[in-house]
Amino acid sequence: MASDLWSFTLDFYARPGVEQACLTLQAKGGNVCALLCGVWLDQRNIPFNPQRAEEIRQLATPWHDQVVGPLRAVRTQWKAAAATDEELSALRERVKGLELDAERELLVRLQRLIQDWPEHAAEHSGVWLGALAGEAAEKAPDALQVLQRVGVDLI
């Protein structure tokens, strides 16, 4: 298992079913970076703490809403037009790169926040993932189950 959140995220996201589950949860209002952080916390056996979950939300939500989300919105808005406009397509790819950079920065900030939280020898429970999924878990329970299943498979 990767020791840092970014490397873990890249590995986990590449597993079968994870990308589609993340996109489904994102479409239902889930913050994918927070969700992946939740899987990572569960993998590391960090005991769940509601106050710490709120700290994650307080860090992740503004960054997502003010940085990642607007970049994603521009990239998405340009999708159809970029199919027939080479220059816009190139610009869209640059925006996509910025969006990925912004997600990576959020994951780095989340790791910095949680780096000193104690680990315990505990059974993987998926509680962090469920707590950080919020309403998206209720709107897309099948997608959340994919992330939980793949997370358990990593153990």
Residue, then its C-alpha position, 0 to 999 in steps of 0.5 A: m500500500a502506498s504510504d502517501l495519499w497521492s500515490f495511494t489515490l493514483d493506484f486505487y483510482a486505476r482499479p477496476g470500477v473505481e473511476q466510474a464509482c467516483l464519477t457517479l458519486q461526484a455527479k451526486g455531489g460527492n467530493v472525490c478527494a475527500l472520498l479517496c482520503g476516507v478510503w486511505l484512512d480506513q486502509r491505515n486503520i485510523p480510528f474514526n472521529p466525527q470531529r476529524a471528519e468535520e476537519i476534513r470537510q472544512l478543508a476539502t469543501p472550500w478548495h473543491d468549491q473554489v478551485v477544483g470545481p470551477l476548473r472542472a466546470v470550464r473543462t466540461q463546458w468546453k467539451a463539445a466545442a473542443a471536439t471541432d476546435e483544435e486550439l480550444s481542445a489544446l486549451r481544454e487539456r491545459v485546464k484538465g492538467l490544472e484541475l488534476d494539479a488542484e486535486r493533487e494539492l488538495l490531497v497533499r493538504l489533506q495528508r498534511l492535516i491527518q499526518d499525525w493522527p494515530e493508527h491502531a491495529a483495527e479491522h477495516s470498517g469503511v466508516w471514514l468513506g461512509a462518513l465523508a461521502g455524505e449525501a452522495a452515499e444515499k444517492a449512489p449507494d452502489a458506487l459507494q459499495v464499489l469503493q468499499r469493496v475495492g478498499v477491502d480487497l487491498i487489505 
